[in-house]
Amino acid sequence: MNFLFLLLALLGVTAAMPTTLHTNSLVRKGASHEGDMTWKEGDFSGNACGIPPSLPAVALNAPTFDASTPRGNPNANTLCGQKIRIWNLATGAETYATVVDRMTAQDAGAIDVSQEVFGALGIDSGMGRCRVGWSL
């Protein structure tokens, strides 16, 4: 009888546990973010996600990326491989890029993108930095 009680108690606790080991409260699907966008020279090789970079590509700011990194393993980051929508705050032009990396910037909302993203948003890459919006 004690065994049955213990088994049922364990099943109840297990059923109440979350189904994922890690959730991110900083990025929710559809939520808008705003920050500085810079472009990264190179092709995002050796990226934090450990996936072959596809263009256009994006690196997320450290706090946002790290909040989705379970047990300190960036290759298991739940944002890796996700497409984000990026838009020009001044004109409304938009494009999409794939999350492949983590940038060292600590600024909330900051992203680092492949140079193609600047062109797709109608922004001269010579600017180097501009304010954009983005969402998952």
BAFIMAR-974803 format. One record per residue: residue number from 1; x, y, z of N, C-alpha, C, O, CB in turn. Coordinates in steps of 0.05 Angstrom, whole numbers. Atoms other than C-alpha are relative to their C-alpha. Glycine has a CB too. Layout:
REM BAFIMAR-974803
+-----+--------+--------+--------+--------+--------+--------+--------+--------+--------+--------+--------+--------+--------+--------+--------+
!   k !    n_X !    n_Y !    n_Z !   ca_X !   ca_Y !   ca_Z !    c_X !    c_Y !    c_Z !    o_X !    o_Y !    o_Z !   cb_X !   cb_Y !   cb_Z !
+-----+--------+--------+--------+--------+--------+--------+--------+--------+--------+--------+--------+--------+--------+--------+--------+
! NUM !      X !      Y !      Z !      X !      Y !      Z !      X !      Y !      Z !      X !      Y !      Z !      X !      Y !      Z !
...
+-----+--------+--------+--------+--------+--------+--------+--------+--------+--------+--------+--------+--------+--------+--------+--------+
This chain:
REM BAFIMAR-974803
+-----+--------+--------+--------+--------+--------+--------+--------+--------+--------+--------+--------+--------+--------+--------+--------+
!   k !    n_X !    n_Y !    n_Z !   ca_X !   ca_Y !   ca_Z !    c_X !    c_Y !    c_Z !    o_X !    o_Y !    o_Z !   cb_X !   cb_Y !   cb_Z !
+-----+--------+--------+--------+--------+--------+--------+--------+--------+--------+--------+--------+--------+--------+--------+--------+
!   1 !     16 !    -24 !      0 !      0 !      0 !      0 !     17 !     25 !      0 !     12 !     44 !    -15 !    -19 !      0 !     24 !
!   2 !    -18 !    -23 !      0 !     57 !     48 !     17 !     14 !      4 !    -27 !     18 !     27 !    -36 !     21 !     -3 !     22 !
!   3 !    -12 !     -2 !     26 !     90 !     32 !    -49 !    -19 !     13 !    -20 !    -10 !     30 !    -35 !      8 !    -28 !    -10 !
!   4 !     19 !    -11 !     19 !     27 !     48 !    -88 !     -4 !     30 !      6 !     -6 !     46 !    -13 !    -27 !    -14 !      3 !
!   5 !      3 !    -28 !     -7 !     19 !    114 !    -50 !     24 !     16 !    -10 !     21 !     38 !    -21 !     -3 !      4 !     31 !
!   6 !    -25 !    -13 !      8 !     92 !    132 !    -64 !      1 !      3 !    -31 !      8 !     24 !    -41 !     24 !    -15 !     10 !
!   7 !      1 !      0 !     29 !     84 !    114 !   -138 !    -19 !     21 !    -10 !    -12 !     37 !    -28 !     -7 !    -27 !    -11 !
!   8 !     19 !    -20 !      8 !     22 !    157 !   -145 !     10 !     28 !      6 !      5 !     47 !    -10 !    -27 !     -5 !     13 !
!   9 !    -11 !    -26 !     -7 !     56 !    215 !   -110 !     21 !      9 !    -19 !     22 !     32 !    -28 !     11 !      0 !     29 !
!  10 !    -21 !     -6 !     19 !    116 !    211 !   -156 !    -12 !      7 !    -28 !     -2 !     25 !    -41 !     19 !    -23 !     -2 !
!  11 !     13 !     -6 !     25 !     71 !    209 !   -217 !    -12 !     27 !      0 !    -11 !     42 !    -20 !    -21 !    -22 !     -6 !
!  12 !     12 !    -27 !     -2 !     35 !    271 !   -193 !     21 !     22 !     -2 !     16 !     42 !    -16 !    -15 !      2 !     26 !
!  13 !    -22 !    -20 !      1 !    100 !    309 !   -183 !     11 !      1 !    -29 !     16 !     23 !    -39 !     22 !     -7 !     20 !
!  14 !    -11 !      1 !     27 !    127 !    286 !   -251 !    -19 !     14 !    -20 !    -10 !     28 !    -37 !      5 !    -29 !     -8 !
!  15 !     19 !    -12 !     19 !     63 !    307 !   -287 !     -1 !     30 !      3 !     -7 !     44 !    -16 !    -28 !    -12 !      5 !
!  16 !      1 !    -29 !     -4 !     67 !    376 !   -256 !     26 !     14 !     -9 !     26 !     39 !    -10 !     -4 !      6 !     30 !
!  17 !    -25 !    -13 !      9 !    139 !    388 !   -280 !     -3 !     11 !    -28 !    -18 !      0 !    -44 !     23 !    -21 !      2 !
!  18 !      1 !    -11 !     28 !    150 !    431 !   -342 !     11 !    -20 !    -19 !     28 !    -37 !    -12 !     16 !     26 !     -1 !
!  19 !     -9 !     19 !     20 !    160 !    393 !   -406 !     26 !      7 !    -13 !     39 !     -9 !    -26 !    -21 !     -3 !    -22 !
!  20 !    -26 !     -8 !     10 !    221 !    433 !   -426 !     18 !      8 !     23 !      8 !     16 !     44 !     -3 !     24 !    -20 !
!  21 !    -19 !     -6 !    -21 !    283 !    444 !   -386 !      7 !     30 !      1 !     18 !     40 !     20 !     25 !    -16 !     -3 !
!  22 !     -8 !    -28 !      1 !    292 !    516 !   -408 !    -21 !     16 !    -16 !    -29 !      8 !    -37 !     28 !      2 !    -14 !
!  23 !     18 !    -18 !     15 !    246 !    573 !   -428 !     13 !     28 !      1 !     28 !     34 !     19 !    -28 !      1 !     12 !
!  24 !    -12 !    -26 !      3 !    264 !    643 !   -449 !    -22 !     21 !      4 !    -42 !     22 !    -10 !     13 !      4 !    -27 !
!  25 !     20 !    -21 !     -5 !    226 !    702 !   -420 !      7 !     26 !    -15 !     -9 !     44 !    -15 !     -2 !      6 !     30 !
!  26 !     -8 !    -25 !     14 !    264 !    754 !   -462 !    -11 !      1 !    -28 !    -17 !     23 !    -38 !     30 !      2 !     -1 !
!  27 !     10 !      0 !     27 !    239 !    733 !   -531 !    -25 !    -18 !     -2 !    -24 !    -42 !      3 !     21 !     -9 !    -20 !
!  28 !     25 !     15 !      4 !    167 !    712 !   -543 !     -8 !      4 !    -29 !     -6 !     26 !    -40 !    -22 !      9 !     20 !
!  29 !      9 !     -1 !     28 !    139 !    696 !   -612 !    -19 !     23 !     -3 !    -39 !     25 !     11 !    -13 !    -27 !     -8 !
!  30 !     17 !    -23 !      7 !    108 !    759 !   -641 !      6 !     25 !     16 !     -3 !     47 !      8 !    -28 !     -8 !      5 !
!  31 !     -6 !    -24 !    -15 !    135 !    807 !   -588 !     21 !     17 !    -15 !     40 !      6 !    -26 !     11 !     -8 !     29 !
!  32 !    -18 !    -18 !     14 !    170 !    868 !   -617 !     22 !      9 !     18 !     19 !     14 !     42 !    -16 !     24 !    -10 !
!  33 !    -24 !    -10 !    -14 !    239 !    891 !   -597 !     12 !     22 !    -17 !      7 !     23 !    -41 !     22 !    -23 !      4 !
!  34 !    -13 !    -22 !     14 !    278 !    953 !   -616 !     28 !      3 !     10 !     34 !      0 !     34 !    -16 !     27 !      4 !
!  35 !    -27 !     -2 !     -8 !    352 !    963 !   -617 !     18 !      9 !    -23 !      9 !     12 !    -46 !     11 !    -25 !     12 !
!  36 !    -19 !     -7 !     20 !    415 !    982 !   -655 !      7 !    -24 !    -17 !     11 !    -46 !     -6 !     25 !     12 !     12 !
!  37 !     -8 !     21 !     19 !    431 !    940 !   -717 !     27 !      8 !    -11 !     31 !     31 !    -21 !    -21 !     -5 !    -22 !
!  38 !    -27 !     -4 !     12 !    504 !    934 !   -739 !      4 !    -23 !    -20 !    -10 !    -43 !    -18 !     22 !      2 !     21 !
!  39 !     -5 !     22 !     18 !    532 !    892 !   -795 !     27 !    -13 !      6 !     46 !      1 !     13 !     -1 !      8 !    -29 !
!  40 !    -24 !     16 !     -6 !    583 !    837 !   -786 !     15 !     -6 !    -25 !      4 !    -14 !    -45 !     -8 !    -26 !     14 !
!  41 !    -17 !      7 !     23 !    641 !    829 !   -833 !      4 !    -30 !      2 !      7 !    -42 !     23 !     27 !     15 !      1 !
!  42 !     -4 !     29 !      1 !    651 !    757 !   -855 !    -26 !    -15 !     -3 !    -47 !     -3 !     -8 !     14 !     -9 !     25 !
!  43 !     23 !     17 !      7 !    604 !    699 !   -863 !    -13 !    -14 !     24 !    -27 !    -34 !     20 !      8 !    -19 !    -20 !
!  44 !     11 !     13 !    -24 !    586 !    680 !   -791 !     10 !    -28 !      4 !     -2 !    -44 !     18 !    -30 !      0 !     -1 !
!  45 !    -12 !     26 !     -4 !    631 !    619 !   -795 !      9 !     -2 !     30 !     15 !     18 !     42 !     25 !     -5 !    -18 !
!  46 !     -8 !      4 !    -28 !    647 !    589 !   -726 !    -20 !     13 !     18 !    -13 !     23 !     40 !     28 !     11 !      5 !
!  47 !     21 !    -13 !    -16 !    581 !    616 !   -700 !     -7 !    -15 !     26 !     -1 !    -39 !     28 !    -24 !      5 !    -16 !
!  48 !      7 !     11 !    -26 !    554 !    603 !   -630 !    -20 !    -23 !     -2 !    -20 !    -41 !     15 !    -11 !     21 !     19 !
!  49 !     21 !     21 !      3 !    497 !    560 !   -656 !     12 !    -26 !    -10 !     -1 !    -48 !     -8 !    -22 !      9 !    -19 !
!  50 !    -12 !     24 !     11 !    545 !    511 !   -689 !    -14 !    -11 !    -25 !    -13 !    -35 !    -30 !      0 !    -21 !     21 !
!  51 !     14 !      9 !     25 !    503 !    509 !   -753 !     12 !     15 !    -23 !     23 !     37 !    -20 !    -31 !      6 !      2 !
!  52 !    -11 !    -14 !     24 !    525 !    526 !   -824 !    -16 !     26 !     -3 !    -41 !     25 !     -4 !     -2 !    -18 !    -25 !
!  53 !     14 !    -25 !      2 !    509 !    599 !   -832 !    -14 !      2 !    -27 !     -3 !     -5 !    -48 !     19 !     24 !      3 !
!  54 !     14 !     -5 !     25 !    456 !    616 !   -884 !     -5 !     30 !      0 !     -8 !     43 !     20 !    -27 !    -16 !     -2 !
!  55 !      4 !    -29 !      2 !    447 !    686 !   -910 !    -29 !      6 !     -8 !    -40 !    -10 !    -24 !     19 !     12 !    -21 !
!  56 !    -10 !    -19 !    -20 !    417 !    731 !   -889 !      1 !    -12 !     28 !    -17 !    -28 !     35 !    -16 !     25 !     -1 !
!  57 !     -4 !     11 !    -27 !    441 !    716 !   -818 !      0 !     23 !     20 !      4 !     46 !     14 !     27 !    -15 !      1 !
!  58 !      1 !    -19 !    -22 !    434 !    750 !   -751 !     12 !    -12 !     25 !      8 !    -35 !     31 !    -29 !      9 !      5 !
!  59 !    -10 !      6 !    -26 !    469 !    749 !   -684 !    -16 !     17 !     20 !    -20 !     41 !     16 !     31 !      4 !      3 !
!  60 !     16 !    -15 !    -21 !    428 !    768 !   -622 !     18 !     10 !     22 !     39 !     -2 !     27 !    -22 !    -18 !     11 !
!  61 !    -15 !    -11 !    -23 !    453 !    810 !   -564 !      3 !    -22 !     21 !    -13 !    -40 !     24 !    -13 !     25 !     11 !
!  62 !     -6 !     21 !    -20 !    484 !    770 !   -507 !    -22 !     -6 !     20 !    -28 !    -29 !     24 !     25 !      9 !     15 !
!  63 !     21 !      7 !    -20 !    428 !    777 !   -455 !    -23 !    -15 !    -12 !    -33 !    -34 !      0 !    -11 !     25 !     13 !
!  64 !     22 !     14 !     13 !    375 !    755 !   -505 !      8 !    -28 !     -7 !     -7 !    -47 !     -2 !    -10 !     16 !    -25 !
!  65 !    -10 !     26 !      8 !    416 !    698 !   -533 !      4 !    -18 !     24 !     -5 !    -41 !     24 !     26 !      2 !    -16 !
!  66 !     -7 !     16 !    -23 !    441 !    674 !   -465 !    -25 !    -10 !     15 !    -24 !    -32 !     27 !     17 !     16 !     18 !
!  67 !     25 !      8 !    -14 !    370 !    671 !   -436 !    -13 !    -25 !    -12 !    -29 !    -38 !      0 !    -20 !     23 !      1 !
!  68 !     10 !     24 !     14 !    355 !    616 !   -487 !     20 !    -21 !     -3 !     17 !    -40 !    -19 !    -11 !      8 !    -27 !
!  69 !    -21 !     20 !      2 !    418 !    576 !   -476 !     -1 !    -18 !     25 !      8 !    -11 !     46 !     28 !     14 !     -1 !
!  70 !      2 !     19 !    -22 !    404 !    515 !   -433 !     27 !    -11 !      9 !     43 !    -19 !     -8 !    -19 !    -23 !     -7 !
!  71 !    -23 !     12 !    -12 !    459 !    491 !   -386 !     26 !     11 !    -13 !     46 !     -4 !    -14 !     -1 !    -30 !     -3 !
!  72 !    -24 !    -12 !     10 !    509 !    539 !   -418 !     10 !    -10 !    -27 !     32 !     -4 !    -36 !     22 !     -3 !     19 !
!  73 !     -8 !     11 !     26 !    510 !    502 !   -485 !    -13 !     16 !    -23 !    -36 !     12 !    -29 !     -8 !    -30 !     -2 !
!  74 !     12 !    -17 !     21 !    500 !    553 !   -542 !    -10 !    -16 !    -23 !    -28 !     -7 !    -37 !     20 !     20 !     -9 !
!  75 !     10 !     16 !     23 !    492 !    497 !   -593 !    -29 !    -10 !      5 !    -43 !    -17 !    -14 !     18 !    -24 !     -4 !
!  76 !     27 !      9 !     -6 !    427 !    478 !   -557 !    -19 !     24 !      4 !    -42 !     20 !     13 !      0 !    -17 !     26 !
!  77 !     16 !    -24 !     -3 !    401 !    550 !   -557 !    -26 !     -3 !    -16 !    -25 !    -10 !    -40 !     15 !     25 !     -9 !
!  78 !     25 !      3 !     13 !    327 !    549 !   -574 !     -6 !     20 !    -21 !    -25 !     17 !    -37 !    -23 !      1 !     21 !
!  79 !      4 !    -20 !     20 !    333 !    611 !   -617 !     16 !     -6 !    -26 !     10 !      5 !    -47 !      8 !     27 !     10 !
!  80 !    -17 !      7 !     23 !    386 !    580 !   -663 !    -18 !    -11 !    -23 !    -34 !    -29 !    -18 !     21 !    -20 !      8 !
!  81 !     15 !     10 !     23 !    358 !    569 !   -733 !    -27 !     14 !     -4 !    -40 !      9 !    -25 !     -3 !    -29 !      2 !
!  82 !     26 !    -14 !      2 !    296 !    612 !   -720 !      3 !     24 !    -19 !     24 !     37 !    -19 !    -10 !      9 !     28 !
!  83 !      0 !    -24 !     16 !    278 !    666 !   -770 !    -12 !     23 !     16 !    -32 !     19 !     30 !    -17 !     -5 !    -26 !
!  84 !     12 !    -24 !    -12 !    267 !    736 !   -744 !     -7 !     20 !    -22 !      7 !     21 !    -42 !     19 !     12 !     21 !
!  85 !      8 !    -22 !     18 !    232 !    793 !   -779 !     13 !     25 !     10 !     12 !     31 !     34 !    -32 !      3 !     -1 !
!  86 !    -14 !    -24 !     -7 !    272 !    857 !   -780 !    -12 !     22 !    -18 !    -16 !     19 !    -42 !     31 !     -2 !     -5 !
!  87 !     11 !    -22 !     16 !    243 !    924 !   -801 !     13 !     27 !      6 !     23 !     32 !     28 !    -30 !      3 !      5 !
!  88 !    -11 !    -27 !     -1 !    268 !    994 !   -815 !    -21 !     18 !     13 !    -43 !     21 !      3 !      7 !     11 !    -29 !
!  89 !     19 !    -17 !    -15 !    235 !   1040 !   -764 !     -8 !     25 !    -15 !    -30 !     35 !    -11 !     12 !      8 !     27 !
!  90 !      5 !    -24 !     15 !    239 !   1099 !   -812 !    -19 !     -4 !    -23 !    -36 !     12 !    -29 !     25 !     13 !     -9 !
!  91 !     15 !      4 !     25 !    209 !   1068 !   -874 !    -20 !    -23 !      1 !    -39 !    -25 !    -15 !     19 !     -5 !    -23 !
!  92 !     18 !     23 !     -2 !    174 !   1004 !   -852 !      9 !    -24 !    -17 !     -3 !    -45 !    -16 !    -28 !      8 !     -8 !
!  93 !    -11 !     22 !     17 !    215 !    962 !   -902 !      8 !    -23 !     19 !     18 !    -18 !     41 !     24 !      9 !    -17 !
!  94 !     -7 !     22 !    -18 !    225 !    892 !   -874 !     13 !    -23 !    -15 !     11 !    -25 !    -40 !    -25 !    -10 !     13 !
!  95 !    -12 !     24 !     11 !    264 !    828 !   -885 !      3 !    -20 !     22 !     -4 !    -15 !     45 !     29 !      7 !    -12 !
!  96 !     -3 !     22 !    -20 !    279 !    762 !   -850 !     29 !     -9 !      0 !     43 !     -8 !    -20 !    -19 !    -23 !     -6 !
!  97 !    -27 !     11 !     -3 !    344 !    733 !   -824 !     -1 !    -23 !     20 !    -18 !    -24 !     37 !     21 !     22 !      9 !
!  98 !     -2 !     23 !    -17 !    364 !    668 !   -790 !     19 !      4 !     23 !     42 !     13 !     19 !      8 !    -25 !    -16 !
!  99 !    -17 !     -3 !    -24 !    392 !    668 !   -719 !     21 !    -22 !     -1 !     15 !    -46 !     -1 !    -17 !     -2 !     26 !
! 100 !    -22 !     19 !      1 !    461 !    636 !   -722 !     22 !      5 !     20 !     40 !    -11 !     24 !     12 !      0 !    -28 !
! 101 !    -23 !     -8 !    -17 !    504 !    672 !   -671 !     -9 !     17 !     24 !    -31 !     27 !     26 !     20 !     14 !    -17 !
! 102 !      2 !    -17 !    -23 !    512 !    710 !   -606 !     20 !     22 !     -3 !     43 !     18 !     -9 !      5 !    -16 !     27 !
! 103 !    -18 !    -22 !      0 !    541 !    779 !   -605 !      8 !      8 !     28 !     -6 !      1 !     47 !    -12 !     25 !    -15 !
! 104 !    -10 !     -7 !    -27 !    581 !    807 !   -546 !    -15 !     24 !     12 !    -13 !     28 !     36 !     29 !      5 !     -1 !
! 105 !     14 !    -24 !    -10 !    539 !    870 !   -541 !    -20 !     -7 !     21 !    -34 !    -27 !     20 !    -15 !     15 !    -23 !
! 106 !     19 !      4 !    -22 !    499 !    876 !   -477 !    -25 !     16 !     -3 !    -43 !     14 !     14 !     14 !      7 !     26 !
! 107 !     22 !    -18 !      4 !    450 !    927 !   -504 !    -25 !    -16 !     -8 !    -25 !    -31 !    -27 !      6 !     21 !    -21 !
! 108 !     25 !     14 !      6 !    378 !    901 !   -502 !    -10 !      8 !    -28 !    -10 !     31 !    -35 !    -21 !      7 !     21 !
! 109 !     11 !     -5 !     27 !    350 !    894 !   -572 !     20 !      1 !    -22 !     13 !      0 !    -46 !    -16 !     24 !      0 !
! 110 !    -21 !     -3 !     21 !    417 !    900 !   -608 !      3 !    -26 !    -16 !      0 !    -48 !     -5 !     27 !      7 !     13 !
! 111 !     -5 !     23 !     18 !    429 !    854 !   -668 !     23 !      7 !    -18 !     28 !     30 !    -25 !    -26 !     -7 !    -16 !
! 112 !    -22 !     -2 !     19 !    488 !    842 !   -714 !     -9 !    -17 !    -24 !    -16 !    -40 !    -20 !     27 !    -10 !     13 !
! 113 !     11 !     14 !     23 !    469 !    822 !   -785 !     20 !     -2 !    -23 !     40 !     13 !    -23 !    -25 !     15 !    -10 !
! 114 !    -16 !      1 !     24 !    500 !    801 !   -851 !     -7 !     25 !    -16 !    -29 !     36 !    -14 !     -6 !    -26 !    -16 !
! 115 !      3 !    -25 !     14 !    509 !    860 !   -898 !    -25 !      1 !    -18 !    -36 !     22 !    -23 !     25 !      5 !    -17 !
! 116 !     23 !      1 !     17 !    451 !    837 !   -942 !    -25 !     12 !     13 !    -42 !     23 !      0 !     -6 !    -29 !     -8 !
! 117 !     24 !    -10 !    -15 !    401 !    857 !   -888 !     -2 !     30 !     -3 !    -24 !     41 !     -6 !      2 !     -8 !     30 !
! 118 !      0 !    -29 !      3 !    422 !    930 !   -893 !    -13 !      7 !    -27 !    -30 !     25 !    -28 !     28 !     12 !      2 !
! 119 !     10 !     -6 !     27 !    408 !    930 !   -968 !    -30 !     -6 !     -2 !    -45 !      9 !    -14 !     15 !    -16 !    -20 !
! 120 !     29 !      7 !      2 !    341 !    894 !   -960 !    -18 !     20 !     15 !    -41 !     23 !      8 !     -4 !    -28 !     12 !
! 121 !     16 !    -20 !    -15 !    319 !    948 !   -911 !      3 !     28 !    -11 !     -7 !     47 !     -1 !      9 !      0 !     29 !
! 122 !     -4 !    -26 !     12 !    342 !   1004 !   -957 !     18 !     18 !     16 !     16 !     42 !     14 !    -27 !     13 !     -4 !
! 123 !    -19 !    -16 !    -16 !    397 !   1026 !   -910 !     28 !     -3 !    -11 !     37 !    -26 !    -17 !     -1 !    -10 !     30 !
! 124 !    -27 !      1 !     10 !    466 !   1044 !   -934 !     18 !    -13 !     21 !     19 !     -4 !     44 !     10 !     29 !     -6 !
! 125 !    -17 !     14 !    -19 !    515 !    995 !   -902 !     23 !     17 !     10 !     35 !     11 !     30 !     11 !    -26 !    -12 !
! 126 !    -20 !    -19 !     -9 !    564 !   1053 !   -897 !     -7 !     13 !     26 !     11 !     24 !     40 !      5 !     20 !    -22 !
! 127 !      9 !    -12 !    -25 !    523 !   1078 !   -839 !     12 !    -16 !     23 !     19 !     -5 !     44 !    -31 !      1 !      3 !
! 128 !    -11 !     18 !    -21 !    547 !   1018 !   -798 !    -18 !     -6 !     23 !    -16 !    -28 !     34 !     25 !     13 !     10 !
! 129 !     18 !      4 !    -23 !    494 !   1026 !   -745 !    -26 !     15 !     -5 !    -25 !     38 !    -14 !     13 !      9 !     27 !
! 130 !     25 !    -14 !      1 !    420 !   1043 !   -745 !    -20 !    -13 !     18 !    -16 !    -36 !     27 !    -11 !      1 !    -30 !
! 131 !     21 !      9 !    -18 !    358 !   1034 !   -703 !    -21 !    -16 !    -16 !    -31 !     -6 !    -36 !    -13 !     23 !     16 !
! 132 !     19 !     17 !     13 !    311 !    977 !   -723 !    -19 !    -13 !     20 !    -14 !    -13 !     44 !     14 !    -22 !    -18 !
! 133 !     17 !     17 !    -16 !    254 !    935 !   -697 !      3 !    -28 !     -9 !     10 !    -33 !    -32 !    -30 !      9 !     -2 !
! 134 !     -1 !     28 !      8 !    252 !    860 !   -697 !    -18 !    -17 !     18 !    -24 !    -10 !     40 !     30 !    -11 !      1 !
! 135 !     16 !     19 !    -15 !    210 !    801 !   -675 !      5 !    -28 !    -10 !     14 !    -32 !    -32 !    -30 !      7 !     -1 !
! 136 !     -3 !     29 !      6 !    212 !    725 !   -674 !    -25 !     -9 !    -15 !    -27 !    -32 !    -23 !      5 !    -17 !     25 !
+-----+--------+--------+--------+--------+--------+--------+--------+--------+--------+--------+--------+--------+--------+--------+--------+
